[in-house]
């Protein structure tokens, strides 16, 4: 599963997670989705609702983190990339 990360020119290590510059923690998200699938065998409606809610939460958290970065450093070299990612995240909701 792909992650959404800041493009600052520096690549985070492959094992990185929360706090590494990722706007959405793809590994935690994937783990939650796998857990939901295991818990809801045969109950597709409930599974879809849980997945949708978890994705909305991840999207909102990622957007908030990106906006906070923009508030902190709007003139930094990576600011335009962050602004573009915020716009993309918002368009997904």
VMD Tcl script that draws the C-alpha trace (Angstrom):
set ca {
  {0.00 0.00 0.00}
  {1.41 3.40 -0.90}
  {1.84 6.19 1.58}
  {1.48 9.89 1.19}
  {4.67 11.62 2.30}
  {6.16 15.08 2.13}
  {8.51 15.58 -0.77}
  {11.32 17.46 0.96}
  {14.08 15.91 -1.12}
  {15.00 13.61 1.75}
  {13.56 10.13 1.69}
  {12.45 8.57 4.95}
  {13.71 5.07 5.78}
  {11.49 2.23 4.59}
  {10.66 1.19 8.16}
  {9.48 4.63 9.21}
  {6.00 5.34 10.48}
  {4.34 8.02 12.51}
  {6.43 11.14 12.86}
  {8.53 10.41 9.78}
  {6.98 13.04 7.53}
  {4.19 10.79 6.35}
  {0.85 12.48 6.23}
  {-0.94 9.15 6.47}
  {0.56 6.18 8.32}
  {-0.03 3.58 5.61}
  {1.22 0.68 7.73}
  {-1.13 1.44 10.60}
  {-3.97 1.94 8.15}
  {-3.25 -1.38 6.42}
  {-3.07 -3.17 9.78}
  {-6.43 -1.73 10.81}
  {-8.03 -2.74 7.52}
  {-6.70 -6.28 7.86}
  {-8.03 -6.44 11.41}
  {-11.46 -5.24 10.27}
  {-11.54 -7.87 7.51}
  {-10.66 -10.65 9.96}
  {-13.31 -9.53 12.46}
  {-16.14 -9.16 9.95}
  {-16.17 -12.33 7.90}
  {-19.53 -12.45 6.14}
  {-20.80 -9.07 7.38}
  {-19.94 -6.89 4.39}
  {-22.12 -3.91 5.24}
  {-20.56 -3.46 8.67}
  {-17.10 -3.98 7.18}
  {-17.69 -1.32 4.51}
  {-18.89 1.14 7.16}
  {-15.82 0.54 9.34}
  {-13.43 0.80 6.40}
  {-15.05 4.01 5.18}
  {-14.89 5.55 8.67}
  {-11.23 4.56 9.12}
  {-10.32 5.99 5.71}
  {-12.15 9.25 6.48}
  {-10.28 9.48 9.79}
  {-6.92 8.88 8.09}
  {-7.75 11.46 5.43}
  {-8.76 14.04 8.03}
  {-5.67 13.39 10.16}
  {-3.39 13.66 7.13}
  {-5.02 16.89 6.02}
  {-4.73 18.39 9.50}
  {-1.06 17.43 9.72}
  {-0.34 18.99 6.31}
  {-2.20 22.18 7.19}
  {-0.25 22.42 10.44}
  {2.99 22.14 8.45}
  {1.83 24.96 6.18}
  {0.99 27.16 9.17}
  {4.41 26.46 10.66}
  {6.50 27.11 7.59}
  {4.53 28.63 4.69}
  {7.66 29.93 2.95}
  {9.80 26.79 3.27}
  {10.87 25.17 -0.01}
  {8.50 22.24 0.49}
  {5.44 24.42 1.23}
  {4.05 24.33 -2.28}
  {4.30 20.53 -2.36}
  {2.49 20.34 0.97}
  {-0.20 22.72 -0.30}
  {-0.70 20.52 -3.35}
  {-0.98 17.44 -1.15}
  {-3.53 19.19 1.07}
  {-5.60 20.07 -1.99}
  {-5.40 16.46 -3.18}
  {-6.38 15.09 0.25}
  {-9.34 17.44 0.42}
  {-10.48 16.42 -3.04}
  {-10.58 12.78 -1.91}
  {-13.04 13.41 0.91}
}
mol new
graphics top color blue
foreach p $ca { graphics top sphere $p radius 0.5 }
foreach p [lrange $ca 0 end-1] q [lrange $ca 1 end] { graphics top cylinder $p $q radius 0.2 }
display resetview
